[in-house]
Every structure is written in structure tokens, then in C-alpha cells.
Amino acid sequence: MNSRSTDIDGLNAALDGYLAALDCPEALRAAMSYSVGAGGKRLRPALLIAASGGDPDAVPFACAVELIHTYSLIHDDLPAMDDDDLRRGKPANHKIFGEWAAILAGDGLLNLAYEVMIGFCAGRLEPRFLAAADEIARAAGAGGMVGGQYADMESERVVADLSRVLYIDARKTGALITAAIAAGAIVSGAVGEALDRFRKLGRKLGLAFQIKDDLLNAAGDPAKLGKPVGTDGAAGKATYVSLAGEKQAAADYERLSRDIIEMIDFLPEGHALRDVVGRALFREH
């Protein structure tokens, strides 16, 4: 693996290996594997590996980030949450395996993420690896993604303004994207101001990614997205687009994209993170 490659094939093989090694009921493994293997952009692990400069030691952390992200999607799709029937162009996990199995599959993936990171760190005990695991764990928890999802669900019962939506977006979406970039940089040895630069990039990219998601939900191509569009509007959900307006949201997205392109100028020419960030910004699904 080098700085020009995020080696997603290697990541997928590692994920398959971790799932295959589990000592658990086969039906539970099948439910977990179904969502992990359902495709997707693998954006978060790609960002992590790219930010590390292609360091092979980044792969367990990249796997952990993808396991956490996948668990969150399983739970998001549940009837008690977003109540979605499709994910990545396929039936949502609970539509195949049932609600209780989907909940446990998500729980299993979350815990597997920590098993992967702790197992890797235990054999090395290097501060940078422990710091990378801590970065991911904090982003996934109540102060990050889980807290953002809670605030998002709570917004269905209160009047949400743009500041609340920005709070939700920074945590529900942005926290894990930021942690992926920061953890990759930590694995490569980044500290202090250098690490802060990666975190700032992650926060900007996280917001831009969510605004793009909102825009695609409002007017995207269902065939490319692998799920219906217009669901946020139909549900009366408060989003950046619904509160700022589609025209303003699109303009803000373009401004953020320009800022992000300028921010990655500090990276050497040909650095893989340049390519991954570019693909994240200019996606159609």
C-alpha cells in the first residue's frame, strides 16, 4: 500500500476475515455480513488509510470505522428511527432478518470494531495506536455520532432551527468523518498543529458531505442513490436544505468545497487523501 492507494480490496478482505473469525451463531454472522458486504463508498476507511499515507497499520482502524458506520446504518433504518426499507439499493437489514436480529447485528458490528482496535493495540502498546483508537471511540459515542442521532430524533418533537441542524450534522455525520481523517493522521505520526489541520479538514468535509446528502435527497437520482429521494421533505424533517433553501444550500456547498480544496494544498502532490476528498466532494450518490 502506498500514498496513492487506499487499497479498498485489502480493506474488504480484512473485514471478511474479522467476520469469519467470530465465534457466534451463523445467522447472526449472516446478518452482520449482509450489511458490511452491501457495498457503499467505503469513504470513511478510505479517508483514514489515505490520511495515514497508506500505512498498513491503519487498516485495522479503517475496518473499525467501517464497522461502526455500518452498524449505525442498520440502526438508522429501523422503524423506530428513520424507517427506511432500502439501503445501498438493497432491502434494509431489518427487512431481511427482522428487527430484533438487525438490532443485534448492529450491536455485534459495533463491538467487533472495538475488538479489532483493542486486539491490534494490545500487541503493540504504541501511544499513536491507542490515540487513534481513542479518536474513533469518542467520535462514535454519546459526544459524537450517537449524540447527533439522538438530537436528530428529538428534532421530530421540537422546532429545529439551522443551529440545531448544524449541531446534528457535526455529530451524526461529521464526527466519524473527522475521526477517520484524524486517526489516519495519528497513525502516521501527526501531532499538535499538524493533527489540528487534519481535524479542521475533517470538520469541513463532514459538513459538506451532509449538505450534499440533503441536496441529493431533495433532487437526486434514486437509481444512483440506491434509495428513494424526497423522503426528508415528505417526513417534514429539518435539514440544511429545508431550512436554508435548496438554492442557498447549493451555494454553501460550493463555497465549502472551494474551502476544502484550498485546505488540502498542504498535502504533497499525488497524496491519496487529495483523491479521496475530491471523490467525496464531487459524488452523485
N, C-alpha and C positions, 0 to 999 in steps of 0.2 A: 504494500500500500504506500502511495506517495502523496505529495501535496496536491497533485492534480486529480486524485481519485478518492471517492468516498466509499468505494468497494461495497456497494449495496448487496451484491450477490453473496459476499462473505458475511455480511450482517445477517441476511436471511438464513444462511446456513447455520450461523451461530444461534439464532433464535430457534430454529428447528431442533438443534441439539439440546438446548436448555429444556424445551418442552418434552422432548423424547426421554430425557433423563429423569423426569418427575416420577415419583412413586405415588401414584394417585389413581382413582377409578378411570378406566378408559373413556367412559362417557364424558367425564369432566375434562380430560385432556382434549377430547374431540371438540368440545365447546370452546375451550381456550384457543386451540389451534385454528378453529374456523375463523375467528376474528383476526388473529395475528396474520393468518395467511390470506386474508381477503383482499390484499393489495394495498392501495394507498400510496401516497407520495414518499413515505419514509423521510419526510422533511426534517423532523427533529433529530433523528440519529444521523442523517446526512450532515446537518449543521454541526453536530458535535464532532463527528470524525473530521470534517473539513477544518473546523476551528483548531483541532489538535495538530493540524499539519499532516494528517494521515498516520498518526502514531498507532500501532497495533494495540497498545494498551488502552486506547479509547473505546475499543469495540464492546467490552462488557458494559460500559456506561451508556453507550449508544443503544445497546439492546435493552437496558433498563428503562431508558427514556421511552422507547417504542412500546415496551410492555405497559408502562404507566399510561401512555397516551391511549393505547388500545383498550385498556380497562375502562378509562374514562368515557370512551365512545360507547362501549357496551352499556354502561350505566346511564349515559345521556339519552340513549334511545328507548329506555324503559318507559312504560305507560305513566309511571309516577313522575317522570322527568319530562323529556321532550316528546315522548310518544311517537317515535318515528318507526316506520316499517321497513325502510331501506337504509343501507349503509354501504357505500362504495359500490353501488349498483347491484347489491345482493340483499336478500332478506336480512333484517337486523337479527342479532344473535337470539333475542328472546322469541322471535317469530319461528325460529328453527328448533330451539332447545327448551323453550318455556321460560317464564320469568324467573323462577327460583334458580334454575340452572344458570341463567345468564348472570344473575347477581353473583353466584358463587364462582362462575368463570372469571368475572371481573375481579373478584376478591383474590382468586388464585393468581391472576396475572400481576396484580399489584404486589402481592407478597413475593412472587417469583422475582420481580425486579429488585427487591431488597436482598433476596438470597443471592442473586447474581453479583451485586455490588459488594456485599459483605464477604462473600466467598472469595472474590478477587482480592479485596483489600487485606483479608486475613493472612494471605500467603505472602504479603509484601510489606505491609505496615509503613508505606511511604506517605508522608503528610499530604502530598499532592493528590494521591488517590482518595484518601479519606476526605479531603476538602471537596473533591469532585462529587463524591457520594453525598456529602452534606448539602452541596448546592442543589442537587437534584431532589433530595428528600424534602428540603424546605419548600421548594417550588411546587411540589406535588401536594403538600399538606394544607392545613387549615389557613395558613397565611398566604397561600398561593392558589393553586387550581381548585382545590376543594372549597375554599372560602369564596372564590369567584363564582363557582357553580351555585353555592348557597345563596349568594346575593342575587344571582340571576333568577333563581326560582322564587325568591322572596319578592322580586320586582313584579311578579304577576299579581301581587296583592297590594302593591303600593304604587303611587305615581312616580315614575322614574324620569329623572332629567338627564342631561348629557353627562354631567359629572358622575352620576351613578353608573351610567353605561361605560364610561371610561374606566371607572374603578373595576367593574366586572371584566372588561376586556383585558385590562392589565394583568389580572389574576387568572381568569379562566383560560385564556388563550396565551397571553404574553408571558406568564411566569415560566412555563415549561420551555417555550422557545428561548427565552433569555437564559435559563439554566442550561439548556443544551449547548448554546454557544459558549457560555462561561465555563462549563465543566470541561468542554473540549480544550479551551484555552488553558485551564488549570492543569490538565494532564500534560500539556506541552510545556508547563513551567511558568506560565504567566502569573504575575503577582502585581499588587499595587496599582499604579496608574495604567499599566498595560492591560490588566484584567478589567479595570473600570471601563476602559474603552470598548472591550468586548461586551460588557454588560449593557452599556448605553446603546450599542448597536442592536443587541437583542431586544431591548425595550421598544425601540423604534420599529423594528421589524415585526414584533408581536402585534403592535397596534395596527400597522399597515396590513398585516395578514388578516386581522379580524375585520377591518373595514372592507377589504376585498371580499371576504366571505359574505358580509352583509350585502354588498353590491351584487355578487353572484346569486345570492338567494332572491334578490329582488328582480333580477333580469338576466340570469344566467341560462345556460343550455342544460336542461335536465339530462340529456344523453351524455354530456361530458362530465357533469357533476356526479352522476350515479345516484341521484336522489331528486325528489321534486323541488321545484322552485316556488317562491311566493308563500312559503309556509310561515315565515316570520310575520308577514303582513296579515295573512289570514288569521293568525292567532293573536293579533294585536300586540305582538312582542315589541318591547322598546329596544331598538338597536341604533347604532350610529346613523344608519340611513333613515330610519323612521323619524328620528329627532332632528338631524341636521338637514335632511332632504337629500335626494339622490344626487342632484347636481353638486351641492356643496360637499357631500361625502366623496364624490369622484374627484373633485378639485383638491380636497385634503389628502386623498390617497396619492395623487400625482405629486403633491408637494412633499409628502413623506418619502415617496420613492426617490425623489431627487436628493433629499437629505441623506438617505441611506446610501445611495451611490457615492455621494461625496464622502461619507463616513468610512467606506471601505477602501479609500485611497491609501490608507496606511499599510494595507496588505501588499506583499510583493506581487509583481506581475505573475500571473499564472497560478496564484494560490487558489486552492479548491473552494475556499469559502466565497470568493468572488462569484464563481459559477453557481453555487447553491443558493446564495442570496438572490442572484439575478433570476433564477428559475422560480423562486418563491414569489418574487415581486410581479413577474410578468406571466403568471399562470392564468389558465382559463377554467380551472376546476379545483 
